Amino acid sequence: MEATLFKRIWNFYRIKSAIKTADKLHELTGKRHYVIKIFNKIRVYDRSHIDFLINDGVLHKRLREANELQKICIYFTK
């Protein structure tokens, strides 16, 4: 029970810090940033890095469309 509670709290902290990072990067660059979970790790990417991951075959090709990518993402900046 304590282990699952700890995991939930830890995951909440990871997502919260990733969202803060995405917002800070958005303020600095002006680009839209996405918080996405890849290989059980939460990462913050902009669109050019996501396109690079699609070209390498890490992400599916249908994620080139913005609405499909937004369905998969945990958070994206406005």
Secondary structure as the mmCIF struct_conf table of DSSP 4:
data_model
#
loop_
_struct_conf.conf_type_id
_struct_conf.id
_struct_conf.beg_label_comp_id
_struct_conf.beg_label_asym_id
_struct_conf.beg_label_seq_id
_struct_conf.end_label_comp_id
_struct_conf.end_label_asym_id
_struct_conf.end_label_seq_id
HELX_RH_AL_P HELX_RH_AL_P1 GLU A 2 THR A 29
BEND BEND1 LYS A 31 LYS A 31
STRN STRN1 HIS A 33 ILE A 38
TURN_TY1_P TURN_TY1_P1 PHE A 39 ASN A 40
STRN STRN2 LYS A 41 ASP A 46
HELX_RH_AL_P HELX_RH_AL_P2 ARG A 47 ASP A 56
TURN_TY1_P TURN_TY1_P2 GLY A 57 GLY A 57
BEND BEND2 VAL A 58 LEU A 59
HELX_RH_3T_P HELX_RH_3T_P1 LYS A 61 ARG A 64
BEND BEND3 GLU A 65 GLU A 65
HELX_RH_AL_P HELX_RH_AL_P3 ALA A 66 ILE A 72
BEND BEND4 ILE A 74 ILE A 74
STRN STRN3 TYR A 75 PHE A 76
#
